[in-house]
Amino acid sequence: MKNAGRREPNVIPGFGITLGFTTFFLCAIVLLPLSALVLKAAGMDFARFMDVITSPRAIASYKLSFGASMVAAGVNMVFGFAIAWSLVRYDFPGRKFVDAIIDMPFALPTAVSGIALTTVFAGNGWIGQYLEPLGIQVAYNWIGITVALTLIGMPFVVRTVQPALAEVQRDLEDAAETLGAGRFYVFRRIIVPTVLPALLTGFTLAFARAVGEYGSVIFIAGNMPMKTEITPLLIVIRLEEFDYAGAAALGCVMLAISFVMLLAINLLQVWGRKRMMVSR
């Protein structure tokens, strides 16, 4: 009877304080600014809101931003897997250096990346001077935007796929080869199903990162309206014109898409964990 009114000690000490601080921090840093963005856009007339987000200039920026981001994420998914495979499965001179270079886009300021890419791919650049006589214009074109988005998205795919490749059970591959399976069959039926959730997660992360990229794109894009103008740049232009409501409306569109990307990432991660548990 003495212990009837007592609470059982919590397994995790300080859980209540930690949860309260975490909730407060997330609300102050994440939810509050996002709520302000939505409220700013909600203050607009609905007709004005639709006119801003569906204008021809905005539609062109959506097509360029999401189209180039999709292509860049697809390129990263293929070549990022190849890089991760080389780093996990092979031991070669300079492997640690290559492994360190992968993280360079994380540490490098995006503006520096844009300037470097423009220097390389401009008409008088190191590579651009040889491409333009062939009719291939990279800088100030959608191709240059895709190259910039590929650069900043590559680490997301490589770092996501690397742990999954490291956990592939080599004994299953050896057993399949012993039973007469070819290398392509082993790759298709054993390796790909194991790393597919991580590969899709890396693709989604690279795509979501590319959609919101600004610094590395504006230098190589040329920023021509209706041609090479990305949505983040259009938001900045709205702010420079003191059209804060219009910028908030475009921001809400980007926020909604980012939320969908985050939801997709979480679902892919859950699916990947379930597949790994079943395989084990």
Secondary structure, 3 states (H helix, E strand, C coil): CCCCCCCCCCCCCCHHHHHHHHHHHHHHHHHHHHHHHHHHHHCCCHHHHHHHHCCHHHHHHHHHHHHHHHHHHHHHHHHHHHHHHHHHHCCCCCHHHHHHHCCHHHHCCHHHHHHHHHHHHCCCCCCHHHHHHHCCCCCCCHHHHHHHHHHHHHHHHHHHHHHHHHCCCHHHHHHHHHCCCCHHHHHHHHHHHHHHHHHHHHHHHHHHHHHCCCHHHHHHHCCCCCCCCCHHHHHHHHHHCCCHHHHHHHHHHHHHHHHHHHHHHHHHHHHHHHHHHHHC
